[in-house]
Amino acid sequence: MHFLIQSARTYAFEKNICSVLHGPQDMRIMECSVPKPKEDQVLVKMDTVGICGTDMHFYRNGSIGGIKIDKPFVLGHEGAGIIVELGRSVKDFKVGDRVALEPGVSCRKCHYCKSGRYHLCQNQAFNGLPPTNGLFKQYAAHDADFCYR
């Protein structure tokens, strides 16, 4: 179903259906709350989310490397969709913009971030890696400055 809404909160029937990993090879479709974007975030109705090797490791084994999922968790870090709501301070986007979401949101304060190498930030929140739930869901709030048209 592809249609544009002005705000996810306008329509009470809208649900945030999520694919939630409960353990190795135990993925369940569940209803999650629609997030309210923070001041500097956008709410994106997800259209496409990639499945990568990391997701497959988590699905098959419940872990990858030293990272283990020990509670219900939403996978998925590469995604794109349509903005349906803006946080108060977001000025560079509008409702209806199609965006890709940068999987990692860096701290913006460390040496790496300040030198333009934010992808090396050690304080990064990364979609689909604990503790940050991923994008296998209908709606995701994401920092606007890590979204790209």
C-alpha positions as CSV (number, residue, x, y, z in Angstrom):
1,M,0.0,0.0,0.0
2,H,1.6,3.3,-1.1
3,F,-0.1,6.5,-0.2
4,L,1.1,9.8,1.3
5,I,-0.2,11.0,4.7
6,Q,0.5,14.4,6.2
7,S,1.1,13.0,9.7
8,A,1.1,9.5,11.0
9,R,-0.9,10.7,14.0
10,T,-3.7,11.9,11.7
11,Y,-4.9,8.4,11.0
12,A,-5.8,6.2,13.9
13,F,-6.0,3.1,11.7
14,E,-2.3,3.4,10.8
15,K,-0.2,0.8,12.5
16,N,3.5,0.2,12.7
17,I,3.9,-3.4,11.7
18,C,7.4,-4.6,12.6
19,S,9.4,-7.8,11.9
20,V,10.8,-8.7,15.3
21,L,13.6,-11.2,16.0
22,H,12.8,-13.1,19.2
23,G,15.7,-15.6,19.0
24,P,17.6,-17.6,16.3
25,Q,15.2,-18.3,13.4
26,D,12.3,-16.9,15.4
27,M,11.1,-13.8,13.5
28,R,7.6,-12.6,14.3
29,I,5.4,-9.9,12.7
30,M,4.1,-7.6,15.5
31,E,2.5,-4.3,16.0
32,C,4.8,-1.6,17.4
33,S,4.1,2.0,18.3
34,V,4.5,4.7,15.7
35,P,7.4,6.8,16.9
36,K,7.1,10.5,17.5
37,P,10.0,12.2,15.8
38,K,12.2,14.3,18.0
39,E,12.8,17.9,17.2
40,D,15.6,17.2,14.8
41,Q,14.2,14.0,13.3
42,V,11.8,13.0,10.5
43,L,9.3,10.2,10.5
44,V,9.8,8.0,7.5
45,K,7.2,5.5,6.1
46,M,9.6,2.8,5.0
47,D,9.3,1.7,1.4
48,T,12.4,-0.5,0.9
49,V,14.8,-2.1,3.4
50,G,17.7,-4.3,2.4
51,I,18.5,-7.6,4.0
52,C,22.3,-8.0,4.4
53,G,24.7,-10.5,5.8
54,T,24.5,-9.0,9.3
55,D,20.7,-9.5,9.4
56,M,21.2,-13.1,8.2
57,H,23.7,-13.9,10.9
58,F,21.4,-12.4,13.6
59,Y,18.5,-14.4,12.2
60,R,20.4,-17.7,11.9
61,N,22.5,-17.5,15.1
62,G,21.1,-14.7,17.3
63,S,24.5,-13.1,17.1
64,I,27.4,-11.9,15.0
65,G,30.9,-11.6,16.3
66,G,30.6,-10.6,19.9
67,I,27.2,-9.0,19.5
68,K,24.3,-11.1,20.8
69,I,20.6,-10.3,20.7
70,D,19.1,-11.2,24.1
71,K,15.7,-9.6,23.8
72,P,13.2,-9.0,21.0
73,F,14.8,-6.8,18.4
74,V,14.1,-5.2,15.0
75,L,16.8,-5.8,12.4
76,G,17.6,-3.9,9.2
77,H,19.9,-1.0,8.6
78,E,19.8,0.0,5.0
79,G,16.5,1.6,4.0
80,A,14.6,4.2,2.1
81,G,11.1,5.7,2.3
82,I,8.9,8.8,2.3
83,I,8.9,11.4,5.0
84,V,5.4,11.7,6.6
85,E,6.2,13.9,9.5
86,L,8.9,16.5,10.5
87,G,10.4,17.3,13.9
88,R,10.0,21.0,14.9
89,S,13.4,22.1,13.9
90,V,13.7,20.3,10.6
91,K,14.0,22.8,7.7
92,D,15.7,21.0,4.8
93,F,13.0,18.5,4.1
94,K,9.2,18.5,3.5
95,V,6.5,15.9,3.9
96,G,6.5,13.7,0.8
97,D,10.3,13.8,0.2
98,R,11.8,10.4,-0.7
99,V,14.9,9.7,1.4
100,A,17.6,7.1,2.0
101,L,18.6,6.7,5.6
102,E,22.2,6.6,6.6
103,P,22.4,3.5,8.8
104,G,24.7,5.1,11.4
105,V,24.0,8.2,13.4
106,S,27.2,9.6,14.8
107,C,27.7,11.8,17.9
108,R,28.8,14.9,15.9
109,K,31.2,15.8,18.8
110,C,34.2,13.5,18.7
111,H,37.4,13.9,16.7
112,Y,36.2,11.7,13.9
113,C,32.9,13.5,13.5
114,K,34.5,17.0,13.6
115,S,37.1,16.0,11.0
116,G,34.4,14.8,8.6
117,R,35.0,11.1,9.2
118,Y,31.7,10.5,11.1
119,H,31.6,6.9,9.8
120,L,34.4,6.1,12.2
121,C,32.6,7.5,15.2
122,Q,32.9,5.2,18.2
123,N,29.7,6.6,19.7
124,Q,27.5,5.8,16.7
125,A,24.0,4.5,17.0
126,F,23.6,2.0,14.1
127,N,20.2,0.9,12.9
128,G,19.7,-2.8,13.4
129,L,22.6,-3.3,15.8
130,P,21.9,-3.5,19.5
131,P,20.8,-1.4,21.2
132,T,19.3,0.5,18.3
133,N,16.3,-1.2,16.7
134,G,16.4,-1.4,12.9
135,L,14.2,-0.6,9.9
136,F,12.2,-3.8,9.3
137,K,9.0,-1.8,10.2
138,Q,6.6,0.5,8.5
139,Y,7.6,3.7,10.3
140,A,11.0,4.8,11.6
141,A,12.1,8.1,13.2
142,H,15.6,9.1,12.0
143,D,17.9,12.1,12.5
144,A,17.2,14.4,9.5
145,D,20.8,15.2,8.9
146,F,21.4,11.5,8.2
147,C,18.7,11.4,5.5
148,Y,19.5,12.0,1.9
149,R,17.2,12.8,-1.1
